[in-house]
Amino acid sequence: MSIKETIENELKSNDVVLFMKGTPQFPQCGFSGQVIQILDHVGVGYKGLNVLESPELRDGIKTYSSWPTIPQLYVKGEFIGGCDIVREMFQAGELQKLLSDKGIAFNTPASA
């Protein structure tokens, strides 16, 4: 299976996928950590894939998305963006709307 097929299989098998440095339990980059915090705060389930475990995956996802940096967030197979885009979408309420529009369950904690 080619790296492109591997990536496509992950995106088809999981509604929300984060290609990241490290794991959700132990991020190895501040930007990956920020996206994890946002996803956890929103309360959405996701699959984290550690690009540091595979140079082929690390290079392959950059080619696949035509986006040069990690992390990369995908929702229902659609590339959403990296840390800055995800953070801006979250702050504007757009990430939550996107998840809702795509039919993905999440639990946003009540605001204080």
N, C-alpha and C positions, 0 to 999 in steps of 0.2 A: 504494500500500500504506500503510495507517495505521501509526502508531507501535506500536500494540498488535500488529498483524500482524507487524511487523518483529521485535519482541521475542519473540513466540511462535515465529517462524521460527528465530531464533537459539537458543532454548531447545530446540527439536525437533532442530536440526542438530548440537548439541554437548552432550556428556554433562555437562561442567562449564563454567559460564559465570560470569565475574566482571565485573559492571558496576562500573567504577572510574573514578577521576580519574587520567588519564594512561594510560600503557601498561605492560605487564609489564616492559619494558626500562627505562622511565623513569616511575615513579609520581610523581604530582604532589600527593600527600597522604600523610601518615604512616600513616593508617588503611589506605588502599589498599596501601601498601608492606608493612604488617604481614601482610595477608592473602596477598599474593604470596609473602612469605618462608615462610609456613606451607605454602602449596600447593607451592612449590618444594622445601621440606624433605621433605614427604610424598612427593614425586615423582609427582604426578598431572598429567596433561595437562589444559590448560584454555584457554578462549578469553577474553581480556581485551577488553572493549569500553570505550573511552574516552568517558565521558559529557560531557567538556569540549568535544568536537568537535561536539556537537549538543545545543542547549538542549531540543529536542523529545525526544530520548532521555533526557536528564537528568530532565526533568519526567515523561516517560512511564513510566520505570521506577519512580519513586516512587509514581505512581498505580497502576500494574500490581500492585505488591506491597503497597500500603497501608503502606509503610515509608518514613519521611521522610529517611533518610540514605543516603549512598554511602560505602563500597562495599556491594554486595549480591552474595552468592554463591548460585548455583543449581546443584543437582545433579539430573540427569535431569528437568529442568523444575520441580523443587520448590525453593521459596525456603527457604534454610537460615538466613540472617541476615547481619548486618553484622560488623564487625571484632571486637567484644567477644564475640559468640556464637561465631564461628568460632574465636577464640583459646581460649575456655573449652572448646569441644568438642575441639579439638586436644590441649590439656593433659590432658584426661580420657580421651583415646583414643577418644572418640566420633566424631570426624570420620573417622578411619581405619576404624572399624566401619561407619559409614554408607556410605563408598565401597565397602567390601567387600560389604556387604549389597546394594548397587545394582549389583554386578558390574562396578565400574570398577577397572581395573588401576592400581596405584600401587606404588612401591618406597620403603618407609620405611627410611632408613639404620639400621644396627644401632646400638644404644645402646652407649656406651663403658662 
